[in-house]
Amino acid sequence: MKLPAAVLWDMDGTLVDTEPYWMATEEAIAAEHGGTWTHEDAMHLVGNDLLVSGEYIKAKLGLAQSAEEVVELLLDGVVAQVRHAVPWCAGSRELLLALHDAGVPCALVTMSYQRFVAPILEHLPPETFRVIVTGDMVDNGKPHPEPYLTAAAALGVDPGDCVAIEDSPTGATSAAAAGCTVLVVPNHVPVPPGPGRAFRDTLEGLTPTDLGALDPA
């Protein structure tokens, strides 16, 4: 029975389907400041480093706030929604807990910030994630490999022995560049094929051994 050395999880759109929360908050910010926000604008931000998104929103809406201040506005809106309800992606919580029971270490690798991650972790058993890498902990966000390299190093494993689970082109690029096998479960945006990527429609029914047996392109 082959198991991955570790599983490195993206969060937004992979573990929890919070992308609609981000989109609703983006629309609210635009409406509050008299701007227009399109579905294409929202799709452009999926998987991005938050500061990159902050810069985009600032420029698109002509905001006086800095990119950092725009990020805080985004987080205010999304955290409030997460505290009301955590929208787990189909099969994600079950697979995460199965990995925990099988002794496979997991890391959370997200471009969201710690104050957004904390209320989600409250709904999981302690130490479900042995390592947490957030966007405010790295110098280079996804699609740079630094987030995934940081997580693997903190776990003491070779990235090439790890499976990363992602839903966006940005995240899949980051994980593959770090050397991980990438399980891509597309959600809100299409992800093109690429080296090191295996595709599934859902995490439902997947087991830890299924992850160990992935055959990427």
Contacts in CASP RR format, 6 or more apart in sequence:
PFRMAT RR
TARGET T0000
AUTHOR 0000-0000-0000
METHOD contacts of the structure
MODEL  1
MKLPAAVLWDMDGTLVDTEPYWMATEEAIAAEHGGTWTHEDAMHLVGNDL
LVSGEYIKAKLGLAQSAEEVVELLLDGVVAQVRHAVPWCAGSRELLLALH
DAGVPCALVTMSYQRFVAPILEHLPPETFRVIVTGDMVDNGKPHPEPYLT
AAAALGVDPGDCVAIEDSPTGATSAAAAGCTVLVVPNHVPVPPGPGRAFR
DTLEGLTPTDLGALDPA
1 209 0 8 1.000
2 209 0 8 1.000
2 212 0 8 1.000
2 213 0 8 1.000
3 102 0 8 1.000
3 104 0 8 1.000
3 208 0 8 1.000
3 209 0 8 1.000
3 211 0 8 1.000
3 212 0 8 1.000
4 104 0 8 1.000
4 161 0 8 1.000
4 162 0 8 1.000
4 163 0 8 1.000
4 181 0 8 1.000
4 208 0 8 1.000
4 211 0 8 1.000
4 212 0 8 1.000
5 104 0 8 1.000
5 105 0 8 1.000
5 155 0 8 1.000
5 157 0 8 1.000
5 158 0 8 1.000
5 160 0 8 1.000
5 161 0 8 1.000
5 162 0 8 1.000
6 104 0 8 1.000
6 105 0 8 1.000
6 106 0 8 1.000
6 107 0 8 1.000
6 151 0 8 1.000
6 152 0 8 1.000
6 155 0 8 1.000
6 157 0 8 1.000
6 161 0 8 1.000
6 162 0 8 1.000
6 163 0 8 1.000
7 99 0 8 1.000
7 104 0 8 1.000
7 105 0 8 1.000
7 106 0 8 1.000
7 107 0 8 1.000
7 162 0 8 1.000
7 163 0 8 1.000
7 164 0 8 1.000
7 165 0 8 1.000
7 211 0 8 1.000
8 106 0 8 1.000
8 107 0 8 1.000
8 109 0 8 1.000
8 148 0 8 1.000
8 151 0 8 1.000
8 152 0 8 1.000
8 162 0 8 1.000
8 163 0 8 1.000
8 164 0 8 1.000
8 165 0 8 1.000
8 175 0 8 1.000
8 180 0 8 1.000
9 15 0 8 1.000
9 96 0 8 1.000
9 106 0 8 1.000
9 107 0 8 1.000
9 108 0 8 1.000
9 109 0 8 1.000
9 129 0 8 1.000
9 164 0 8 1.000
9 165 0 8 1.000
10 109 0 8 1.000
10 110 0 8 1.000
10 164 0 8 1.000
10 165 0 8 1.000
10 166 0 8 1.000
10 167 0 8 1.000
10 168 0 8 1.000
10 171 0 8 1.000
11 18 0 8 1.000
11 108 0 8 1.000
11 109 0 8 1.000
11 110 0 8 1.000
11 112 0 8 1.000
11 117 0 8 1.000
11 120 0 8 1.000
12 18 0 8 1.000
12 19 0 8 1.000
12 22 0 8 1.000
12 46 0 8 1.000
12 47 0 8 1.000
12 110 0 8 1.000
12 111 0 8 1.000
12 112 0 8 1.000
12 167 0 8 1.000
13 19 0 8 1.000
13 89 0 8 1.000
13 167 0 8 1.000
13 168 0 8 1.000
13 187 0 8 1.000
13 188 0 8 1.000
14 89 0 8 1.000
14 92 0 8 1.000
14 165 0 8 1.000
14 166 0 8 1.000
14 167 0 8 1.000
14 185 0 8 1.000
14 187 0 8 1.000
15 88 0 8 1.000
15 89 0 8 1.000
15 92 0 8 1.000
15 93 0 8 1.000
15 96 0 8 1.000
15 108 0 8 1.000
15 120 0 8 1.000
15 165 0 8 1.000
16 82 0 8 1.000
16 86 0 8 1.000
16 87 0 8 1.000
16 88 0 8 1.000
16 89 0 8 1.000
16 92 0 8 1.000
16 120 0 8 1.000
17 87 0 8 1.000
17 88 0 8 1.000
17 89 0 8 1.000
17 187 0 8 1.000
18 78 0 8 1.000
18 81 0 8 1.000
18 82 0 8 1.000
18 87 0 8 1.000
19 46 0 8 1.000
19 187 0 8 1.000
19 188 0 8 1.000
20 87 0 8 1.000
21 77 0 8 1.000
21 78 0 8 1.000
21 81 0 8 1.000
21 82 0 8 1.000
21 87 0 8 1.000
22 42 0 8 1.000
22 45 0 8 1.000
22 74 0 8 1.000
22 78 0 8 1.000
23 42 0 8 1.000
24 81 0 8 1.000
25 73 0 8 1.000
25 74 0 8 1.000
25 76 0 8 1.000
25 77 0 8 1.000
25 78 0 8 1.000
25 81 0 8 1.000
26 37 0 8 1.000
26 41 0 8 1.000
26 42 0 8 1.000
26 45 0 8 1.000
26 57 0 8 1.000
26 74 0 8 1.000
27 37 0 8 1.000
27 42 0 8 1.000
28 77 0 8 1.000
29 37 0 8 1.000
29 57 0 8 1.000
29 61 0 8 1.000
29 70 0 8 1.000
29 73 0 8 1.000
29 74 0 8 1.000
30 36 0 8 1.000
30 37 0 8 1.000
30 57 0 8 1.000
30 60 0 8 1.000
30 61 0 8 1.000
31 37 0 8 1.000
33 61 0 8 1.000
33 62 0 8 1.000
33 63 0 8 1.000
34 61 0 8 1.000
35 61 0 8 1.000
37 60 0 8 1.000
37 61 0 8 1.000
41 56 0 8 1.000
41 60 0 8 1.000
43 188 0 8 1.000
43 189 0 8 1.000
44 56 0 8 1.000
45 52 0 8 1.000
45 53 0 8 1.000
45 56 0 8 1.000
45 57 0 8 1.000
46 168 0 8 1.000
46 170 0 8 1.000
46 188 0 8 1.000
46 189 0 8 1.000
47 111 0 8 1.000
47 142 0 8 1.000
47 168 0 8 1.000
47 170 0 8 1.000
47 171 0 8 1.000
48 56 0 8 1.000
48 111 0 8 1.000
48 142 0 8 1.000
48 170 0 8 1.000
49 111 0 8 1.000
49 135 0 8 1.000
49 141 0 8 1.000
49 142 0 8 1.000
50 71 0 8 1.000
50 74 0 8 1.000
50 75 0 8 1.000
50 111 0 8 1.000
50 112 0 8 1.000
50 113 0 8 1.000
50 135 0 8 1.000
50 136 0 8 1.000
51 67 0 8 1.000
51 68 0 8 1.000
51 71 0 8 1.000
53 70 0 8 1.000
53 71 0 8 1.000
53 74 0 8 1.000
54 67 0 8 1.000
54 70 0 8 1.000
54 71 0 8 1.000
54 74 0 8 1.000
55 67 0 8 1.000
55 70 0 8 1.000
57 63 0 8 1.000
57 70 0 8 1.000
57 74 0 8 1.000
58 65 0 8 1.000
58 66 0 8 1.000
58 67 0 8 1.000
58 70 0 8 1.000
63 70 0 8 1.000
65 73 0 8 1.000
71 113 0 8 1.000
75 112 0 8 1.000
75 113 0 8 1.000
75 115 0 8 1.000
75 116 0 8 1.000
78 116 0 8 1.000
79 115 0 8 1.000
79 116 0 8 1.000
79 119 0 8 1.000
82 116 0 8 1.000
82 119 0 8 1.000
82 120 0 8 1.000
83 119 0 8 1.000
86 119 0 8 1.000
86 120 0 8 1.000
86 123 0 8 1.000
89 185 0 8 1.000
89 187 0 8 1.000
89 203 0 8 1.000
90 202 0 8 1.000
90 203 0 8 1.000
90 204 0 8 1.000
91 202 0 8 1.000
91 203 0 8 1.000
91 204 0 8 1.000
91 205 0 8 1.000
91 206 0 8 1.000
92 203 0 8 1.000
93 124 0 8 1.000
94 203 0 8 1.000
94 204 0 8 1.000
94 205 0 8 1.000
95 203 0 8 1.000
95 205 0 8 1.000
95 206 0 8 1.000
95 207 0 8 1.000
95 208 0 8 1.000
96 106 0 8 1.000
96 124 0 8 1.000
96 128 0 8 1.000
97 125 0 8 1.000
97 128 0 8 1.000
98 207 0 8 1.000
98 208 0 8 1.000
99 106 0 8 1.000
99 208 0 8 1.000
99 211 0 8 1.000
100 106 0 8 1.000
100 125 0 8 1.000
100 127 0 8 1.000
100 128 0 8 1.000
102 208 0 8 1.000
104 208 0 8 1.000
105 130 0 8 1.000
105 131 0 8 1.000
105 155 0 8 1.000
105 157 0 8 1.000
106 128 0 8 1.000
106 129 0 8 1.000
106 130 0 8 1.000
107 129 0 8 1.000
107 130 0 8 1.000
107 131 0 8 1.000
107 132 0 8 1.000
107 133 0 8 1.000
107 151 0 8 1.000
107 152 0 8 1.000
107 154 0 8 1.000
107 155 0 8 1.000
108 117 0 8 1.000
108 129 0 8 1.000
108 131 0 8 1.000
108 132 0 8 1.000
108 133 0 8 1.000
108 134 0 8 1.000
109 133 0 8 1.000
109 147 0 8 1.000
109 148 0 8 1.000
109 150 0 8 1.000
109 151 0 8 1.000
109 164 0 8 1.000
109 175 0 8 1.000
110 117 0 8 1.000
110 133 0 8 1.000
110 134 0 8 1.000
110 135 0 8 1.000
111 134 0 8 1.000
111 135 0 8 1.000
111 141 0 8 1.000
111 142 0 8 1.000
111 147 0 8 1.000
112 134 0 8 1.000
112 135 0 8 1.000
113 134 0 8 1.000
113 135 0 8 1.000
113 136 0 8 1.000
114 132 0 8 1.000
114 134 0 8 1.000
114 136 0 8 1.000
114 137 0 8 1.000
117 132 0 8 1.000
117 134 0 8 1.000
121 128 0 8 1.000
121 129 0 8 1.000
121 132 0 8 1.000
130 155 0 8 1.000
131 151 0 8 1.000
131 154 0 8 1.000
131 155 0 8 1.000
133 147 0 8 1.000
133 150 0 8 1.000
133 151 0 8 1.000
133 154 0 8 1.000
135 141 0 8 1.000
135 147 0 8 1.000
137 150 0 8 1.000
138 144 0 8 1.000
138 146 0 8 1.000
138 147 0 8 1.000
138 150 0 8 1.000
139 146 0 8 1.000
140 146 0 8 1.000
140 147 0 8 1.000
141 147 0 8 1.000
141 174 0 8 1.000
142 170 0 8 1.000
142 171 0 8 1.000
142 173 0 8 1.000
142 174 0 8 1.000
143 169 0 8 1.000
143 170 0 8 1.000
143 171 0 8 1.000
143 173 0 8 1.000
143 174 0 8 1.000
143 177 0 8 1.000
144 174 0 8 1.000
144 177 0 8 1.000
145 174 0 8 1.000
145 175 0 8 1.000
145 177 0 8 1.000
145 178 0 8 1.000
145 179 0 8 1.000
147 174 0 8 1.000
147 178 0 8 1.000
148 159 0 8 1.000
148 162 0 8 1.000
148 164 0 8 1.000
148 174 0 8 1.000
148 175 0 8 1.000
148 177 0 8 1.000
148 178 0 8 1.000
148 179 0 8 1.000
148 180 0 8 1.000
149 159 0 8 1.000
149 178 0 8 1.000
152 158 0 8 1.000
152 159 0 8 1.000
152 160 0 8 1.000
152 162 0 8 1.000
152 178 0 8 1.000
152 180 0 8 1.000
159 178 0 8 1.000
159 179 0 8 1.000
159 180 0 8 1.000
160 179 0 8 1.000
160 180 0 8 1.000
160 181 0 8 1.000
162 180 0 8 1.000
162 181 0 8 1.000
163 180 0 8 1.000
163 181 0 8 1.000
163 182 0 8 1.000
163 183 0 8 1.000
163 211 0 8 1.000
163 212 0 8 1.000
163 214 0 8 1.000
164 175 0 8 1.000
164 178 0 8 1.000
164 180 0 8 1.000
164 181 0 8 1.000
164 182 0 8 1.000
164 183 0 8 1.000
165 182 0 8 1.000
165 183 0 8 1.000
165 185 0 8 1.000
165 203 0 8 1.000
166 172 0 8 1.000
166 174 0 8 1.000
166 175 0 8 1.000
166 182 0 8 1.000
166 183 0 8 1.000
166 184 0 8 1.000
166 185 0 8 1.000
166 191 0 8 1.000
167 184 0 8 1.000
167 185 0 8 1.000
167 186 0 8 1.000
167 187 0 8 1.000
167 188 0 8 1.000
167 189 0 8 1.000
167 191 0 8 1.000
168 187 0 8 1.000
168 188 0 8 1.000
168 189 0 8 1.000
168 191 0 8 1.000
169 189 0 8 1.000
169 190 0 8 1.000
169 191 0 8 1.000
169 192 0 8 1.000
172 182 0 8 1.000
172 184 0 8 1.000
172 191 0 8 1.000
172 194 0 8 1.000
172 197 0 8 1.000
175 182 0 8 1.000
176 182 0 8 1.000
176 194 0 8 1.000
176 195 0 8 1.000
176 196 0 8 1.000
176 197 0 8 1.000
179 196 0 8 1.000
181 196 0 8 1.000
181 198 0 8 1.000
181 214 0 8 1.000
181 216 0 8 1.000
182 196 0 8 1.000
182 197 0 8 1.000
182 198 0 8 1.000
182 216 0 8 1.000
183 198 0 8 1.000
183 199 0 8 1.000
183 200 0 8 1.000
183 211 0 8 1.000
183 214 0 8 1.000
184 191 0 8 1.000
184 197 0 8 1.000
184 198 0 8 1.000
184 199 0 8 1.000
184 200 0 8 1.000
185 199 0 8 1.000
185 200 0 8 1.000
185 201 0 8 1.000
185 202 0 8 1.000
185 203 0 8 1.000
186 199 0 8 1.000
191 197 0 8 1.000
191 199 0 8 1.000
193 199 0 8 1.000
193 217 0 8 1.000
194 217 0 8 1.000
195 216 0 8 1.000
195 217 0 8 1.000
196 216 0 8 1.000
196 217 0 8 1.000
197 216 0 8 1.000
197 217 0 8 1.000
198 214 0 8 1.000
198 215 0 8 1.000
198 216 0 8 1.000
198 217 0 8 1.000
200 206 0 8 1.000
END
